Amino acid sequence: MTSPTQAETPTEPQDSLSGVSQTTPVRPVVFLLVLRSIVAISRVPGAIGPILIMPVFFMVAFSGSYSAITKIPGFPTDNIMDWFVPYACLQGAAFSGIGVGYATARDLETGFYDRLRLAPVNRIALILGPVGTSMSRATFPLFTVLPLGLLLDASFPGWRGLLILAAACQLLGISTGLWALGLVYRFQSQRMMGLVQIGIFTALFLSIGQVPLAVMDGWLHSAARINPTTNILRMARQGFLNHEVTWTLTWPGLVAGFTIIGALSIWTYIGFRKLDS
């Protein structure tokens, strides 16, 4: 027979990920965390520098240093800007994960993240919030790097090409955000952000970012061939190089991007769970 105390005590729904009562839906929490990051950018403008300044620098530097590659027989374009503008946009999108990593590491060091973890919300929102921030920052190069590249004589990729470029930026933005979070959850310090940058630069430089796969040889050719970033770059560049978007060049990039996101999501979640140990 049920006691009066048990009968009067309501049963609260449990959060399957955290084991605490879920009183706040995921979506509002994610929205507020992304909004908080945007406000933080307005207070610390230097935080947005790597997303905007570094890609512009690489675009100008590489287009000048590698301009002769357009004379290679069979090179897909005679306009070097068409080769490097999408690459610079993807660099800016990838760098969005650096800012997310710094912000999360700072919250862990100051104890603010612990307060978030004690809040009665689904803990998955604490991962999706920073990832959403990385996605929002990944759009910045489309409004800064791309217009500058068009002014420097890059071809307009068409609306489909622009949409594909935006999708590629989002794939890299999410991937690098998860990469940064996974490291931050394990080291819980801003001092490990160098590892985040090394991972991002390795993925970008050991690909077809600078030169096509056909002109590479040795270990660099092998690394770029198996690097999933290569397929994402092919997908992003097709509007600039072919002036049309084809499923043949699109689906390998989508598969590569979602595979990276899936693997890094598991890795990041495992790191997040280790915060409780």
N, C-alpha and C positions, 0 to 999 in steps of 0.2 A: 504494500500500500504506500502510495506517495505521501511523504510528509508535507505539512503546510508550507514549510520553508522552501522545499523543492518546487512545489506547485506555484509559489508566488515569484520564483526567480526566473526571469525571462532568459531564454537561450539566445545568445548573440552569435551571429554568423562569424565563423573563423576564417582568417586569411590563410589559405593553404600554403603560401610561400613563407609567411613569417610566424604563424601560430598566434597572432594577436587579433583582437576584434577589429574588423574593418569598418570604420565609420566614415571614411572619406574615399570617394571613387578615385580611380587612377588618373583619369583625364584632367581634372582640376589641379591635382598635385603636379603633374607633368607640366601643365601650362604655366603654373606659378614658378616652377623652377627655371623654365626657359625664360620667362619674363624677368626673373631675378638676374639671370646672366646678362640679358640685354641691358638692364639698368647698370650692372657692374661695368659693362663696356663703356657706357657714357661717362662713368666716373673715372675709369682708367683707360683712356683712349689708346695708350701704348699696347694694350692687350690685343688689339685688332691689327697691329702692325705686320706680324708675320703673314697674315692672311692676304693682305693687300700689297705690301711693299716688296716682300720677297718674290712672289710670282712675277711682278712687273720687272724686277731686277733680272730674274732668270730669263724672262721672255726677251728683253732687250739684249742681254749678254749673249745668250745662246743663238739668237737670230743673226747676230753679227759674227760670232765665232764659227758657226756651222753653215754659213750662207753658201759655201761652195758645194755642199752635198746636193743641192738642187741640180747640179750639172752631171750627177751620176746617171748613166743610162738606165732608164726605167724608173727613176724616182717619181713618185706619184704627183708632184706639183713643181712648178717653177717659181712659186712664191713661198719663200722661207717662213713668212708669217703664218701661212696656212698650216704649217707643220707645228709651229711652236705656240701659237695662241691657245689651242685646246689643251696642250700640255701644261701651260702656265695656269689655266683655269683649274685643272685637276690638282696641280700643286697647291693652289690656294685652298681648294676644298679639303685636301689632305691635311694641311696645316691647321684646320679647324680643331682637330683632335688635340693639338698641343695646348690650346687655350682651355679646353675642357679638362685636360689632365691637371694643369696648374690649378685651376679653380677648385677641383675636387680634392686635390692634395692639400691645398690651403684650408679647406673646410675640415678635413680630417685632422690636421695639425692644431687647429684652433678649437676643436671640439664641437663645432657647429654640426658636423655630419652625424655625430653621435646623438645629438638632439633630434635630428631628422629620423634616425633609425628608431628612436623611442616613441615617435609619433604613431597614433593609431591609424596607419594607412598601409595599404599593400606595398610591401617593400620593392616590388618590381618597379614602382614609380620612381624610386630613387636611382634606378639605372636608366630608365627611359627618359628622365628629365635631362641629365647630361647628354644623352644621345640625341635628344631633340634639340638641345643647344648646338651640338655639332652640326646637325642638319641645317639649322637656321644660318649658322655661320658659313656653311658650305655654299650658300647661294650668293654670298658677297662678291666672289670673283666674276660672276655673271653680270654684275652691275658696275664693275670697276675695270678688271683686267680685259674682259671681252670688248667693251666700248673703246678702250685705248688701243687694243689690237686692231680693231676695225679702222680706227683713225690712222694707224700705221700701215694701211693697205692690205689687211687681211680680208679675205672674201667672206661675205655674209653666208652662213651655212644653210639658210632657209629655215623655215619655222620647224620643220621636222628635225633638221640637224640641230637646231637650238634646243629642242625638247630632249633629244638624245644626249646632248652635252650636259644639260641640267640633270638628267637621270644619272649620268656617269659621275658627276660631281657629288650627288647624293650618296651613291654607292661608296665612294671613297670617304666622304664625310662620316658616314655611319661606321665604316670599317676602322678608320683611325680613331674615332671617338671610343669605340669598344676596345681597341688596342691600348689606348691611354688609360682607360678605366681599369682594365685588367691588371696593368702594372701598378697603378696607384693603389688598388685594393690590396695588393700583395706587399708593397714597400711602404705605403702610407707616408710618403715624404716627397717634397718637391725636388729633392736632390736626384731622384731617379728619372727626371724628365728628359735627361740626355738619352736614355734608352728609347724613349718614345720617338725622339727626333731621328735617332740612328735607324730605327725600324722603318720610319716613313721614307727617309732618304734612300735607304737600301732598296725598298720596293719600287721607288720611282726611277732611280738611276740605273738599276739592273733590269731595265725594260727597253722598249723602243722609244723612250723619251727623246733622246738626242738623234739617233740615227736608225734607219730601218734595219730589220733583222737580216736582210740579204747582204748587208755590207759588214756584218759582225763575223768574227771567227773565234775559235778557241772557247775558253770557259765562259766568256761573256755572251757568246751566241747561245750556249746551252742554258745559261741562267735566264736570259731574256725569253727564250722559247718556252720555258716551263713557268715563268713568272706570270701569275694571273693578271697582274696589272697591265701586261702587254695586250690582252684581249679587251680590257676596259679602255685602253688608249685607242685601239683600232675602232671600237664602237664610237668613241667621242669624236674622232677625227673625220669620220666618213662624210659628214656634211661639208667639211672644208675641202677635202681632197677629191671626193667623187661628186660633190654637189647633189647627192641623193642619198637617201637612207635605205639600206637593204637589210632584210632579215638575216642574210648570211653573215654580215658583219656585226649584227646587233645581238643575236642570241648567245654567242660565246662570251661577250662582255657581261651580259646579264647573268649567265650561269656562273662566271668567275666571281662577279660581285656578290651574288647571294650565297655562294659557297663560302667566301671569306667571312661574310656577315654571320652565317650560321655557325662556323667554327669558332669565331671570336666571341659570339654570344654565349656559347657554352663555357668558354675559357673565362670570360668576364664574370659570369654568374658564379662559377666556382670560387673565383677570387672574392666576390662579394660575400659569399657564405663564410669564407675564412675570417671575415671581420668579427664574427661571433665567437671564434675559437681563441 
